[in-house]
Amino acid sequence: MLIRLLLLFTIVPIIELALLIKLGNYVGLLPTLGLIAITGIIGASLARSQGFLVINQIRNKLSTGSLPADSLIEGLLILIGGGLLLTPGLLTDVTGFSLIIPITRKAIRRVAKVKLKNQITKGNIQFSFFGNNKSSRDNQEYNWQQTDKKDNDWNNLSDSIDVDFKEVDNDNEDDNSKKNK
């Protein structure tokens, strides 16, 4: 993984620089700088608008009680695409636009979803629920649909449970109910 990151952060900037120099020699310095600025501006505004659309999709899914898995993946792709569009370069701009434009983003989402599912199945990606350090396989074994379990199963969920409460003064309620009678 370290070698991949090292190659990514060294080879990609070298290729980007070479492409920008070639483009600058072909069309000139000012048009090349203008192209970099325009793609950054258009990319930022497109990423912003697409991001708001995905956020609304997530809200709608959550309000209906369904999980927004596809929308979350699309949100991540938009975030990555926006970051790529802010970095100067032609390759990063093409990649960034492909992650932000809805048609290409959906195709990339399908591929990413399959790869993510394969990594989870292999056990290369693990999830932690409720603060436990169990792998995704351990958490899948716990059947959330079982309702006939005893109260001691709450111990399996977490060391702590967050609750909201409202304190009610029972004495005042009793007084108010007696006055109304």
Stockholm file with secondary structure:
# STOCKHOLM 1.0

chainA/1-181         MLIRLLLLFTIVPIIELALLIKLGNYVGLLPTLGLIAITGIIGASLARSQGFLVINQIRNKLSTGSLPADSLIEGLLILIGGGLLLTPGLLTDVTGFSLIIPITRKAIRRVAKVKLKNQITKGNIQFSFFGNNKSSRDNQEYNWQQTDKKDNDWNNLSDSIDVDFKEVDNDNEDDNSKKNK
#=GR chainA/1-181 SS CHHHHHHHHHHHHHHHHHHHHHHHHHHCHHHHHHHHHHHHHHHHHHHHHHHHHHHHHHHHHHHTTCCCHHHHHHHHHHHHHHHHHHSCSHHHHHHHHHHHSHHHHHHHHHHHHHHHHHHHHHTSSCCCCTTCCCCHHHHHHSCTTCCSSCGGGGGGTCSCCCCCCCCCCHHHHHHHHHHHC
#=GC SS_cons         CHHHHHHHHHHHHHHHHHHHHHHHHHHCHHHHHHHHHHHHHHHHHHHHHHHHHHHHHHHHHHHTTCCCHHHHHHHHHHHHHHHHHHSCSHHHHHHHHHHHSHHHHHHHHHHHHHHHHHHHHHTSSCCCCTTCCCCHHHHHHSCTTCCSSCGGGGGGTCSCCCCCCCCCCHHHHHHHHHHHC
//
